[in-house]
Amino acid sequence: MGVVISCFSRIGGIGIANVLFHTARAAFRASMLDAVICYGNRQEEIPSRLIRPVRFQPAKVFSFLKARYYYTLKRMTLDKRAASYLRARGCDIFHGWTTECIRSLMEAKRLGAKTIVERPAPHPRTAWRLLTEEYERWGVPFHRDDGNHFLRKIDWRYRDEEIAPREFDLADRVVVQSEFGARSFLEQGFPHEKIVVLPRAVELGDYFFRRERAHDPFRVLFVGTVCLRKGFLDLLHAWDDLNLPDGELWVLGEIHEEIVPFLKPYRDRSSIRFFGHRKEGVPRMFAESSAFVLPSITEGSAKTTYEAMAAGLPVITTPNSGSLIRDGVDGFLVGIRNPEAIGERILHLYRNREEAESMGEAARRHVAEYSWERYEDRMISLYRELAGKGGTA
């Protein structure tokens, strides 16, 4: 018996699939990996005998349902399979992801195993409070379930608000991605000793280190879903008020319906370019920019801030983005819902190009310390600590 990992993802790829790969690779490197229960395999480094993909998916029968219900059913299917595996094979450590492992956790605890829950977002009560406030701030109706009594318990919000806290209580450790995530748990009275802050990583070589040339326009980049949660309207208002000569705002990301009406007055601004969602050429757009801004209202740890740092950009963001930014060193931290502060910091970088470039260089050096190897080493320490084999997470 060893470590069993269960995650609603494929193993190997981008996003959560890459996180799952490095998590499993850590257990494999430590000779502790027993099985990865997931939705497919796109890597070859970890032997296929250790990968237990969920092949028959009864949830597909319900694929006609809205995503908020259908994907919950798929997560519940994963949880059922993982619990069944634990019942038959056992484990020393079970490692699952929030909202998709309640049954597995109960089975692991029954067996006397140690348990880990990953929470790639702030505590649900903090996250939903901040979102509710933001939607009210802009007068936008907040999405609810459909009011169907029979669907309520498979609604993604119900799972997050009701099931996730029960998972946290069952866990020996809850892994969060940032200090903001940790604070959100502590504010709810969650035990400090059960929280592990484990930032993600970035592939430094995937991003070009930019150096601004004198004739370049001053270009601010936003990458992410264009929505209220990302604080985009605060950036938009700050930018419009500045009216910088030779300034450009590049917006890269899918635009949510909720925000479309707010964008109409700005569509014809020559200084603002909306590129939509792109899969290719993103590193180049980082390299062609002067600064990166992400005024998020709530995040676990925004991957795009890591990418901007890897590209050598100074970053303006909020503490709620869960970034690695050191205020005044790699960029600036501003409070949420503060377009005036965003504008002031953009103007400072615009007027002080050499300082902006020095901040970008510091950002790249700092993020280079957060490699996937370091991430895996810390995960190994956590596994060994829970297994009583020494090591500190």
C-alpha positions in Angstrom: 0.0 0.0 0.0 1.1 3.6 -0.6 -0.4 6.8 -1.9 -3.6 6.8 -3.9 -4.4 10.0 -5.8 -7.8 10.8 -7.2 -8.5 13.8 -9.5 -11.2 14.8 -12.0 -8.8 15.3 -14.8 -6.5 13.5 -17.2 -2.9 13.1 -16.1 -0.5 14.9 -18.3 -1.3 18.1 -20.3 -1.9 21.6 -19.2 -3.7 23.2 -16.3 -4.9 20.8 -13.6 -3.8 17.8 -15.8 -0.2 19.1 -15.4 -0.6 19.7 -11.7 -1.9 16.1 -11.3 1.1 14.8 -13.3 3.6 16.5 -11.0 1.7 15.5 -7.9 1.7 11.8 -9.0 5.3 12.1 -10.2 6.3 13.2 -6.7 4.8 10.1 -5.1 6.4 8.0 -7.9 9.8 9.6 -7.3 9.4 8.7 -3.6 8.5 5.1 -4.4 5.2 5.7 -2.7 2.7 5.8 -5.6 0.1 3.0 -5.6 -2.5 4.4 -8.0 -3.8 7.5 -9.8 -7.5 7.4 -10.4 -8.4 9.9 -13.1 -10.1 10.4 -16.5 -7.3 9.5 -18.8 -3.6 9.3 -19.3 -1.5 11.6 -21.6 1.9 11.0 -20.2 4.4 8.2 -20.4 6.8 8.8 -17.5 4.7 7.2 -14.8 4.0 3.5 -15.7 0.5 2.9 -17.0 0.0 0.1 -14.5 -0.2 2.8 -11.8 -2.9 4.8 -13.7 -6.5 3.7 -13.2 -8.6 5.7 -15.7 -12.3 5.8 -15.2 -13.5 4.3 -18.5 -17.1 3.5 -18.1 -18.8 6.7 -17.2 -22.5 6.3 -16.3 -22.7 10.1 -15.9 -22.7 10.3 -19.7 -26.3 9.3 -19.7 -27.0 12.8 -18.2 -24.8 14.8 -20.6 -27.9 16.7 -21.6 -27.9 18.5 -18.2 -26.3 21.9 -17.7 -22.5 21.8 -17.0 -23.1 22.7 -13.3 -24.9 19.4 -12.9 -23.3 17.1 -15.4 -19.7 17.7 -14.3 -20.8 17.3 -10.7 -22.1 13.8 -11.6 -18.8 13.0 -13.3 -16.9 14.0 -10.1 -19.3 11.9 -8.0 -18.6 9.0 -10.4 -14.8 9.5 -9.8 -15.4 9.6 -6.1 -17.3 6.4 -6.1 -14.6 4.6 -8.1 -11.9 5.8 -5.8 -13.8 4.7 -2.7 -14.3 1.3 -4.3 -10.6 1.0 -5.0 -9.7 2.0 -1.4 -12.2 -0.5 -0.1 -10.6 -3.3 -2.1 -7.0 -2.4 -2.0 -6.5 0.1 0.9 -3.8 2.8 1.1 -1.6 4.6 3.5 -2.3 8.1 2.2 -5.3 9.2 0.1 -5.0 12.5 -1.9 -8.1 14.0 -3.5 -9.4 17.3 -4.8 -12.2 19.4 -3.2 -15.9 18.6 -4.0 -15.0 15.3 -5.6 -13.7 13.0 -2.8 -16.1 12.9 0.2 -16.8 9.2 -0.1 -13.2 8.4 -0.7 -12.2 10.4 2.4 -14.7 8.6 4.5 -13.4 5.2 3.3 -9.8 6.2 3.8 -10.5 7.4 7.3 -12.3 4.1 8.0 -9.1 2.3 7.0 -7.0 4.5 9.2 -5.2 6.2 6.2 -3.9 9.7 6.3 -5.8 12.1 4.0 -5.0 15.2 1.9 -7.5 17.5 0.2 -6.4 20.0 -2.5 -8.3 23.3 -2.5 -7.2 25.3 -5.6 -9.4 28.2 -4.5 -10.1 30.2 -1.3 -12.4 28.7 1.4 -15.9 28.5 -0.1 -17.4 30.9 2.4 -14.8 33.6 1.5 -15.1 32.9 -2.2 -18.9 33.1 -2.4 -19.0 36.2 -0.1 -16.6 38.1 -2.3 -18.4 37.0 -5.5 -21.8 37.9 -4.1 -20.5 41.4 -3.2 -19.0 41.9 -6.6 -22.2 41.0 -8.5 -24.2 43.3 -6.2 -21.6 46.1 -6.8 -22.3 46.0 -10.5 -26.0 45.3 -10.4 -25.6 41.9 -12.1 -27.9 39.0 -11.1 -25.8 36.3 -9.5 -26.2 32.8 -11.1 -28.1 30.4 -8.9 -29.3 26.8 -9.4 -32.5 26.3 -11.4 -34.6 25.8 -8.2 -35.2 22.1 -9.1 -35.4 20.2 -5.8 -34.2 17.0 -7.5 -31.1 18.7 -9.0 -30.1 20.8 -6.0 -27.7 18.3 -4.4 -25.8 17.9 -7.7 -25.4 21.6 -8.3 -21.8 22.7 -8.3 -22.5 25.5 -5.8 -24.2 23.2 -3.4 -21.2 20.9 -3.6 -18.8 23.7 -2.9 -20.7 25.2 0.0 -22.0 22.1 1.7 -19.7 19.1 0.7 -16.3 20.8 0.5 -16.3 21.9 4.2 -17.1 18.3 5.2 -14.1 17.2 3.1 -11.9 19.7 4.9 -12.9 18.4 8.3 -12.0 14.8 7.2 -8.6 15.8 5.8 -5.4 15.6 7.8 -4.0 18.3 5.5 -5.6 20.8 3.2 -3.3 22.1 0.5 -3.9 25.6 -0.7 -1.9 27.6 -3.4 -1.3 30.9 -1.7 -1.2 32.9 1.5 -4.5 34.4 0.6 -6.0 30.9 0.4 -4.5 30.1 3.8 -6.0 33.3 5.3 -9.4 32.5 4.0 -9.3 29.2 5.9 -8.0 30.8 9.1 -10.8 33.4 9.0 -13.2 30.5 9.2 -11.5 29.1 12.3 -9.8 26.2 10.5 -6.8 24.8 12.3 -3.6 26.3 11.2 -1.7 23.0 11.6 -3.9 21.4 8.9 -3.1 24.0 6.2 -0.2 23.5 3.8 0.6 26.4 1.4 2.1 25.0 -1.8 2.4 27.4 -4.7 2.3 26.1 -8.2 5.1 26.4 -10.6 5.9 27.7 -14.1 8.1 26.4 -17.0 10.5 29.4 -17.2 11.8 28.3 -20.7 8.3 28.6 -22.2 8.4 32.4 -21.9 10.6 35.0 -23.6 12.4 37.4 -21.3 11.4 40.8 -22.7 13.5 43.9 -22.8 11.6 47.1 -23.7 12.9 49.1 -26.6 12.7 52.9 -26.6 10.3 53.0 -29.6 7.9 50.4 -28.2 4.5 51.6 -27.1 3.7 51.2 -23.4 1.5 48.1 -23.5 -0.5 46.8 -20.6 -1.6 43.1 -20.8 -4.6 41.4 -19.2 -4.8 37.6 -19.7 -7.7 35.6 -18.3 -11.5 35.3 -18.5 -13.0 38.8 -19.0 -15.5 38.7 -16.1 -16.4 40.3 -12.8 -14.4 37.8 -10.7 -11.2 38.9 -12.4 -11.8 42.6 -11.6 -11.6 43.5 -15.2 -14.0 46.5 -15.0 -11.7 48.1 -12.5 -8.8 47.8 -14.9 -10.9 49.1 -17.8 -12.0 52.2 -15.9 -8.5 52.9 -14.6 -7.1 52.6 -18.1 -9.8 54.8 -19.7 -9.2 57.5 -17.1 -5.5 57.6 -17.8 -5.7 58.2 -21.5 -2.0 57.6 -21.9 -0.3 58.8 -25.1 1.3 55.9 -26.9 -0.4 53.5 -24.5 -2.2 50.2 -25.4 -4.3 47.8 -23.3 -4.3 44.3 -24.7 -7.1 42.0 -23.5 -6.6 38.3 -24.0 -9.4 35.9 -22.9 -12.9 34.8 -23.4 -15.5 37.4 -22.6 -18.3 36.3 -20.2 -21.9 37.3 -21.2 -22.3 39.1 -17.8 -19.8 41.7 -18.7 -20.6 42.3 -22.4 -23.0 45.3 -21.7 -20.3 47.1 -19.7 -17.8 46.8 -22.7 -19.9 48.6 -25.3 -18.7 52.1 -24.6 -15.0 50.9 -25.0 -15.2 48.8 -28.1 -14.2 51.6 -30.4 -11.3 52.9 -28.2 -8.1 52.7 -30.3 -6.0 52.1 -27.2 -7.9 49.0 -26.2 -7.7 45.7 -28.2 -9.7 42.6 -27.4 -8.1 39.4 -28.8 -10.5 36.8 -27.4 -9.4 33.4 -26.2 -6.2 32.1 -27.8 -4.4 28.8 -27.5 -1.4 29.8 -29.6 1.0 32.8 -29.4 0.4 33.7 -25.8 4.1 33.8 -24.8 4.7 36.2 -27.6 2.0 38.6 -26.4 3.7 38.6 -22.9 7.0 39.4 -24.6 5.5 42.3 -26.5 4.0 43.9 -23.4 5.3 46.4 -20.8 3.3 45.4 -17.8 0.7 42.9 -16.6 -2.4 43.7 -14.7 -4.8 41.3 -13.0 -7.0 42.9 -10.3 -8.8 39.7 -9.3 -11.5 39.7 -6.6 -10.9 36.0 -5.7 -8.4 33.4 -6.9 -6.5 30.4 -5.6 -3.3 31.4 -7.3 -3.6 32.9 -10.7 -1.4 31.1 -13.2 -1.1 34.1 -15.4 0.8 36.1 -12.8 3.4 33.3 -12.8 3.6 33.5 -16.6 4.0 37.3 -16.6 6.8 37.1 -14.1 8.5 34.4 -16.2 8.3 36.8 -19.1 10.0 39.5 -17.1 7.0 41.8 -16.7 6.2 43.9 -13.6 2.8 42.8 -12.3 0.0 44.9 -10.8 -2.4 42.7 -8.9 -4.4 42.2 -5.7 -3.5 40.1 -2.7 -6.6 38.1 -3.6 -5.0 36.8 -6.8 -2.8 34.5 -4.8 0.3 35.6 -6.6 4.0 35.5 -5.7 4.4 39.3 -6.2 6.3 41.3 -3.6 4.9 44.8 -3.4 7.4 47.3 -4.7 9.9 44.6 -5.8 8.3 42.6 -8.6 5.4 45.0 -9.2 2.6 46.3 -7.0 -0.2 45.0 -4.9 -3.4 47.0 -4.7 -6.6 46.5 -2.8 -9.5 44.9 -4.6 -12.1 47.2 -6.2 -9.7 50.1 -6.4 -9.4 51.4 -10.0 -7.7 54.6 -8.7 -4.8 52.6 -7.2 -4.6 50.6 -10.4 -4.3 53.7 -12.4 -1.7 55.2 -10.1 0.5 52.2 -10.4 0.1 51.9 -14.2 1.1 55.6 -14.5 4.1 55.1 -12.2 5.4 52.3 -14.5 4.6 54.4 -17.6 6.7 57.3 -16.3 9.5 55.1 -14.9 10.4 52.6 -17.6 13.8 51.7 -16.2 12.3 50.9 -12.8 9.6 48.9 -14.5 12.2 46.9 -16.4 14.1 46.3 -13.1 10.9 45.0 -11.5 10.4 42.7 -14.4 13.9 41.3 -14.0 13.3 40.8 -10.3 10.0 39.1 -11.0 11.7 36.6 -13.4 14.4 35.8 -10.9 11.8 35.3 -8.1 9.5 33.0 -10.1 12.5 30.9 -11.2 12.7 29.7 -7.6 9.2 28.0 -8.1 10.1 25.1 -10.4 8.1 21.9 -10.7 11.0 20.1 -9.2 10.6 22.2 -6.1 6.9 21.6 -6.1 7.5 17.9 -6.2 10.1 18.0 -3.5 7.6 19.7 -1.1 4.9 17.2 -2.0 7.3 14.4 -1.2 8.0 16.0 2.1 4.3 16.1 2.9 3.8 12.5 2.0 6.7 11.4 4.1 5.6 13.5 7.0 2.1 11.9 6.9 3.6 8.5 6.5 5.9 9.1 9.6 9.0 8.9 7.5 10.3 12.4 8.3 10.3 15.5 6.1 8.5 18.8 6.5 6.0 20.2 4.1 
